[in-house]
Amino acid sequence: MNILISGASGNVGQEVCRFLQHPGTEHRIFAGLRNATQSVDFLRRFPAVQPVEFDFNRPDEFPAALAGIQVVFLLRPPQLSNVKKYFDPLIAACVEAKIGHLVFLSVQGAEKSSLIPHHKIEKRIVASGIPYTFLRPAYFMQNFTTTLREDIRKRSRVYLPAGKARFTLIDIRDLAAVAAEVLLHPDAHRNRSYELTNSEPLDFKAMCDLLSKVLGRKIAFVSPNLLQFYLQKRKEGVPTSYILVMILLHYLPRFQPTPQTSDWVEELLGRKAVGFGEFVQREKHKLQ
């Protein structure tokens, strides 16, 4: 079976490739990369994965990337929100290529949130008739070691307009392990949707308390108003489009019920999902 991982160079894509690079001789893993011939570091880390040119901005190349592929793992690049422009051509190309299964990295609550691109993409995939699996993960713990890292390291704070909202959480490694299970055994997950969380909904103050305990220094949670947040992020050079994404992710949950936890990680992997304290302990070297 031939499996294509789109967005393979991103945080989730790399973890999925790590789980898949030795799945057995009956499977071949293809990594969709914007510049496949120039991705030397990626190819060094994943020598068993075959690179292919894949760029959402070049739909004319979709047929070549999909040739001979049976299963596709589809990730939405954060900056691409125009579903009609970027995803309709890809889904149409998947239909034309007779793709046997689409695994889409969605987001928790996508089925109820008609304003977000994930909701529309899910609808398009269902309408296409291609067998699918939707993975709907909670808030990524790795946000603390990427987007929020510099504030934690340099200012000992988390600066987000999240107030007292509680979030469900998921370790990307757990997400990738589930994705690998689904990609390798797609028939067992045909037309299913899985919300992926651990068992501990937490607000950011509680998360900062855990960070403080593990890192051995006080990590404060600061919840600014939207204007303060916007101006601070613009001062830091963050693009306006990404600031709006951060507001959508962190501010709107203040006015919504706390998302439900699920036990799908445990059911699909046979072990409990990683806890936030466990994650911080494992990744603390990145936050010192």
C-alpha positions, 0 to 999 in steps of 0.5 A: 500500500502506498501512503502519501503524507501531505505537509510532511515537513510540519510538526504533525507530518514529521511525527507521522513519518517517524511512526510510519518509516518502518511499517513493513515491506508491504507499505511505501511512505511518500512525503509531500514536500513543497521542495522535495529535492531541496529538503536535505535535512528531512531526507536525512532524518527519514531515509525510508520515506520517499519525497514527492513534490506537493504544494497546495499552490500548484494544483496542476501537480496534484495528479503526479503526486497522487499517482499510485497512491492508495491512502492520503493523510491530509493536513491543512496548512494554517495559513490556507483558509480558502477551501474552494481555492485550495481544497476543492481542487485537491479533493477533485484530484483525489477522486480522479486518482481513485484514492481509496481512503482520505485521513483528514487532520481536522480539529475538535468540534469541527462538526459543530463549528461551521465558521472554521475551514475544517468544517467545510473540508469535512463536508467536501470529503464526505460529499466526494464519496471517498472513504474517510477518517477524521481525526479531531485533536484537542489543543496541541501541547506542543504549542508550549514548545513552539508558539509560546516557547519564547515567552516562557523562556525569556519572560517566564509567562504565557500571554494569551487572552484565554481567561479562565477557559478550560482546554482539552489537550493532546500530545502530537506524538499521541495524535501521530501514533493514532494517525499511523494506526489509521493509515496502516489499517484504513478499512478498520476506520472507514468513515469514522471520526475520532476526537483525540484528547487526554483526560485532563481539561485545564485552564492556562493558570493550571497549565502554568502552575504545572510548568512552574513546578517542573521548570523550578521557576514561576511561570505566570499566566497573563490574560490581556484584553484583545487590543493589548494582545493584538498590539503586543503581537504586532510589536513582536512582528507576528502577522495579523492573519496569525494573530487572528488565528490565535484569538480564534483559538484562545479567546472564543473558548471563553464563551463556549462550554469546556470540550469533552474529553475522550478515550479514543487514544486509549482505545486505539493505542491500548495505553493512556494518552500522555498527561500535560505534566508528563509532557512538560517533564519530557520537553522541559529542556526546550523551555529552560 
